Amino acid sequence: MKIERKPGGITLNKLSENSWHIRKQHWKYRILGTEMDKGLLFKAIIYIILINIAFIYIKPILYMLTTMVKDAKNILDPSVIWVPRSIFLGHLQEASEMLNYGKSFLISLSLASAVAILQVFSCAMAGYAFARLDFPFKKLWGTLLLFTFIMPPQVTILPSIMLFKEFGWMNTFLPMVIPALFGHGLKGALFVIIYRSFYSTLPKELDEAARIDGAGPFRMFFRVMFPISRSATIVVILFSFVWNWNDFYFPSLYMFTAENVPLSITLARMAGEMELAAGAGEITVYAEAIKMAASFLIIMPLLVLYLFAQRWFIEGVERTGLVE
């Protein structure tokens, strides 16, 4: 077959080869991308990884939600695993009564809020001092700060219990509230480091301008530095609130015989009572559903808090450099 020549000396075969080459390059760029993170293959791998990670975290929550709404018929039916045939909310009411939910909720809310607020102010002042002020043995104190962050709390818990017992603070909230007043408490060293990292990134001209206006260190902190550290404050207050809300270790040691205890302790006591009932042969088919309902009642306030504070929390994490 004779091939006709087109103007410019380009044959039909040449045109088809060029178009095939262009299509090949197009699909190559679509799949692999012009850069490493632009192609469909890279995005598919990222989505697969993210879906698997999300499933690892979401699966226990889904199991908790589906189990706590099962009635006896669905619990005893082996074919019902994830989706119950009917929804039963009686377990939530029973778990609420066993937890003494209203009273324990107010105790947990008051304790976590008080510690979070105190840690915000004390840790912010300590972080500002480490970042912007010069004082004797600054490097030594900074090393000790890191040491307290690295050292596990189990090392100092026995001396702490003996000290607080001498003060008469056992079975009260003071062993958890008073240390927060001085920048300590649960994860206090981490919060000082967060504020220190944030204040270290601010320009030195702020200090110079404040000194020219006659401001001392305290006035400079409260009038200039602390108001502009909103992003770090949001991260610290959310972290502190959530960790103190979920904390079981310190309340169980300082308040092991107290009557008014936070939700983490009431959940442990409820689980212990149900184990004793199981040992005595009094366990019911509802035991697992009641435990799941109690767990849901404890994490529900945190889910609501994160739902409303998500945007500020992510913004605060990015600005304080925790993502690095």
ZAMARGU-4260 file (C-alpha; in steps of 0.2 Angstrom, whole numbers, plus 5000, padded with zeros to 4 digits):
<rodrens>
0) 5000/5000/5000 | 5007/5017/4995 | 5008/5030/5009 | 5003/5048/5004 | 5014/5062/5010
5) 5006/5076/5019 | 5012/5095/5018 | 5029/5096/5027 | 5035/5079/5023 | 5026/5070/5037
10) 5019/5053/5033 | 5003/5045/5041 | 5014/5032/5049 | 5024/5046/5057 | 5008/5055/5064
15) 5001/5039/5071 | 5018/5035/5080 | 5018/5053/5087 | 5000/5052/5093 | 5003/5035/5101
20) 5019/5042/5109 | 5009/5057/5116 | 4995/5045/5123 | 5009/5034/5131 | 5017/5049/5139
25) 5000/5056/5145 | 4995/5039/5154 | 5013/5038/5161 | 5011/5055/5168 | 4994/5051/5175
30) 4999/5035/5183 | 5017/5040/5189 | 5015/5059/5189 | 5027/5072/5184 | 5033/5072/5202
35) 5034/5058/5215 | 5018/5064/5224 | 5007/5068/5210 | 5004/5052/5201 | 4989/5040/5203
40) 5000/5026/5209 | 5007/5036/5224 | 4990/5042/5229 | 4983/5025/5228 | 4996/5018/5240
45) 4994/5033/5252 | 4975/5030/5252 | 4977/5011/5255 | 4989/5015/5270 | 4977/5028/5277
50) 4962/5017/5276 | 4971/5002/5284 | 4977/5014/5298 | 4960/5021/5300 | 4952/5004/5301
55) 4964/4999/5315 | 4958/5014/5326 | 4940/5014/5320 | 4937/4995/5322 | 4937/4995/5342
60) 4925/5010/5342 | 4913/5001/5329 | 4914/4985/5340 | 4910/4995/5355 | 4895/5004/5347
65) 4887/4989/5340 | 4890/4978/5356 | 4882/4991/5368 | 4865/4991/5358 | 4863/4972/5357
70) 4849/4964/5367 | 4850/4947/5374 | 4843/4939/5358 | 4857/4948/5347 | 4870/4943/5359
75) 4866/4925/5360 | 4864/4924/5341 | 4880/4918/5333 | 4876/4925/5316 | 4875/4943/5323
80) 4893/4950/5324 | 4893/4968/5318 | 4875/4974/5314 | 4862/4970/5327 | 4844/4966/5321
85) 4837/4978/5334 | 4843/4992/5344 | 4842/4991/5363 | 4848/5006/5374 | 4845/4999/5391
90) 4863/4995/5393 | 4868/5013/5393 | 4856/5017/5407 | 4862/5002/5417 | 4880/5007/5414
95) 4876/5025/5419 | 4869/5019/5436 | 4884/5008/5439 | 4896/5022/5436 | 4886/5035/5446
100) 4888/5044/5430 | 4882/5061/5434 | 4893/5064/5450 | 4908/5055/5443 | 4906/5066/5427
105) 4907/5082/5436 | 4922/5076/5446 | 4931/5071/5431 | 4927/5088/5422 | 4932/5098/5437
110) 4948/5089/5440 | 4953/5089/5421 | 4948/5107/5419 | 4957/5113/5434 | 4973/5104/5430
115) 4973/5110/5412 | 4970/5128/5416 | 4984/5128/5430 | 4996/5119/5418 | 4993/5132/5404
120) 4998/5147/5415 | 5013/5138/5424 | 5020/5129/5409 | 5018/5145/5398 | 5028/5155/5411
125) 5041/5142/5412 | 5043/5140/5394 | 5044/5159/5392 | 5058/5159/5405 | 5068/5146/5396
130) 5066/5153/5379 | 5068/5172/5382 | 5076/5175/5399 | 5094/5173/5405 | 5096/5166/5423
135) 5109/5157/5432 | 5112/5138/5428 | 5099/5140/5413 | 5107/5125/5404 | 5107/5114/5419
140) 5088/5118/5423 | 5085/5114/5405 | 5094/5097/5406 | 5084/5093/5422 | 5068/5098/5413
145) 5072/5085/5399 | 5076/5072/5412 | 5059/5074/5421 | 5051/5072/5404 | 5061/5056/5400
150) 5060/5048/5417 | 5045/5037/5420 | 5033/5042/5434 | 5035/5025/5442 | 5052/5030/5448
155) 5046/5044/5459 | 5028/5038/5463 | 5033/5030/5480 | 5042/5046/5487 | 5027/5056/5481
160) 5015/5045/5490 | 5025/5046/5506 | 5026/5065/5504 | 5008/5068/5501 | 5003/5056/5515
165) 5013/5067/5527 | 5004/5083/5520 | 4987/5074/5523 | 4983/5075/5505 | 4979/5057/5501
170) 4961/5053/5495 | 4960/5071/5489 | 4962/5080/5472 | 4977/5090/5479 | 4991/5078/5474
175) 4985/5081/5456 | 4981/5099/5456 | 4995/5107/5467 | 5009/5100/5456 | 5000/5108/5440
180) 5001/5124/5449 | 5020/5123/5448 | 5022/5117/5430 | 5022/5099/5435 | 5008/5086/5435
185) 5004/5074/5421 | 5016/5078/5406 | 5020/5095/5413 | 5038/5094/5406 | 5031/5091/5388
190) 5020/5107/5389 | 5035/5117/5395 | 5045/5111/5380 | 5030/5115/5368 | 5029/5133/5375
195) 5048/5135/5375 | 5048/5130/5356 | 5035/5142/5352 | 5042/5157/5361 | 5059/5153/5353
200) 5052/5156/5336 | 5046/5174/5340 | 5057/5189/5334 | 5068/5197/5347 | 5061/5214/5342
205) 5046/5210/5353 | 5057/5210/5369 | 5066/5225/5364 | 5050/5235/5360 | 5043/5230/5377
210) 5058/5235/5386 | 5059/5252/5377 | 5041/5255/5384 | 5047/5251/5401 | 5039/5233/5403
215) 5047/5221/5415 | 5047/5202/5412 | 5030/5199/5420 | 5022/5213/5411 | 5030/5207/5395
220) 5024/5190/5397 | 5006/5194/5402 | 5003/5208/5390 | 5013/5203/5375 | 5019/5185/5375
225) 5005/5175/5382 | 4991/5183/5371 | 5000/5179/5355 | 5003/5161/5360 | 4985/5155/5357
230) 4990/5141/5346 | 5002/5133/5359 | 4989/5136/5372 | 4975/5127/5363 | 4987/5112/5360
235) 4992/5112/5379 | 4975/5114/5386 | 4967/5100/5375 | 4981/5088/5378 | 4981/5091/5397
240) 4962/5090/5398 | 4961/5073/5388 | 4976/5065/5397 | 4970/5070/5414 | 4952/5064/5409
245) 4959/5047/5404 | 4972/5045/5418 | 4969/5031/5429 | 4987/5028/5436 | 4988/5043/5447
250) 4970/5044/5454 | 4971/5025/5458 | 4986/5028/5469 | 4981/5044/5477 | 4963/5041/5479
255) 4962/5022/5481 | 4950/5023/5496 | 4941/5039/5492 | 4922/5039/5489 | 4921/5053/5476
260) 4932/5048/5462 | 4933/5052/5443 | 4926/5041/5429 | 4942/5032/5426 | 4941/5025/5444
265) 4923/5021/5444 | 4925/5011/5427 | 4939/5001/5435 | 4928/4998/5451 | 4914/4993/5440
270) 4925/4980/5430 | 4931/4973/5447 | 4913/4971/5453 | 4908/4962/5437 | 4923/4950/5438
275) 4918/4946/5456 | 4901/4943/5450 | 4907/4931/5437 | 4918/4922/5449 | 4902/4919/5460
280) 4892/4913/5445 | 4881/4928/5444 | 4887/4935/5427 | 4874/4938/5414 | 4875/4939/5395
285) 4874/4958/5396 | 4891/4960/5405 | 4901/4963/5389 | 4887/4975/5382 | 4887/4985/5399
290) 4906/4987/5399 | 4905/4993/5381 | 4891/5005/5386 | 4902/5012/5401 | 4917/5014/5390
295) 4906/5024/5377 | 4900/5035/5391 | 4917/5039/5396 | 4924/5044/5379 | 4909/5052/5373
300) 4913/5069/5381 | 4930/5069/5373 | 4923/5065/5356 | 4911/5080/5357 | 4926/5091/5363
305) 4936/5086/5348 | 4922/5088/5336 | 4920/5107/5341 | 4939/5110/5344 | 4946/5100/5329
310) 4950/5115/5318 | 4959/5125/5332 | 4968/5109/5338 | 4975/5105/5320 | 4980/5123/5318
315) 4989/5124/5335 | 4998/5107/5331 | 5005/5114/5315 | 5010/5131/5322 | 5019/5124/5337
320) 5029/5112/5326 | 5023/5096/5334 | 5021/5088/5317 | 5039/5089/5314
</rodrens>
